[in-house]
Amino acid sequence: LSQAKDHFAEIAVNAVLRLKGSTNLDHIQIIKKGGGSLKDSVLEEGFILEKSLGVGQPKRIENARIVVANTPMDTDKVKIYGASVKVDSLVKSAAIEAAERDKMLQKCERILAHGCNVFINRQLIYNRPEQFFTERGVMAIEHADFDGVERLALVSGADILSTFDDPASATLGTAALVEEAMIGEDTVIRFSGCAKREACTVVLRA
C-alpha cells in the first residue's frame, strides 16, 4: 500500500471534493474487486450495484427513471410460505393459480404506471413479473442488498416504495445512464449522472 499511497491520496481527495462541502459520506461508495493491482483502483462517477441483469433484459437505459422498491413480487403464498390449499378438482386448482397470476400482473401494471424504465427491488423478482418487465423494455434488477438499495435511493433521489397505488405521490430516482458493465471478471450495473451529482464509487483492486 505504501507504494500506491499517492494514488490513493488522489482518489480520496477527489472523492471528498465531489461532495462540494457536504458532510454526508454515504454519497461515497467503496467496493472491492479482485484482480489487477492496487494502482488499478479508480474513482468512478456515480453508483455501482454489484448485480447482473437477467436474460433478454435491456443492457443500457438512457435517461433512466428509477423505481426503487422493497416489495414481494410473487403473490403465490402457497409456494412462498409452505401453506397448503385443498381443492377437489384440477379445475379449481388452475383457477387459484390464474387468480394469483392476474393479481401479480396487475401489480406490475401499477408499477409501470409510475413511468419508470428501471425497476430495482430489494426482494426477488420471479419469472412471470420479470418476463412482464422485459417484454416492455424495462430493466428489472432483483435482490439488491439492503445497503445497495438504501444508497441507490439516496444518490438517485428516489423514495423506497412498498406499495404502488399512488404514482403521483411517489418520487422516482433519475440517472443519465444505467448500463451493465465489467470490472475485472465481474459483472456490475453502473449508474452514471445520478440526481445527486456528488455520488461516486471507489473501486479497490488487488
Secondary structure, DSSP 4 states (H G I P E B T S, - for coil): -GGGHHHHHHHHHHHHHHTTT---GGGEEEEEE-SS-GGG-EEEESEEE---PPTT--SEEEEEEEEEE---B---HHHHH------SSHHHHHHHHHHHHHHHHHHHHHHHTT--SEEEESS-B-HHHHHHHHHTT-EEE----HHHHHHHHHHHT--EES--S-GGG---EEEEEEEEEEETTEEEEEEEEESSTT-EEEEEE-
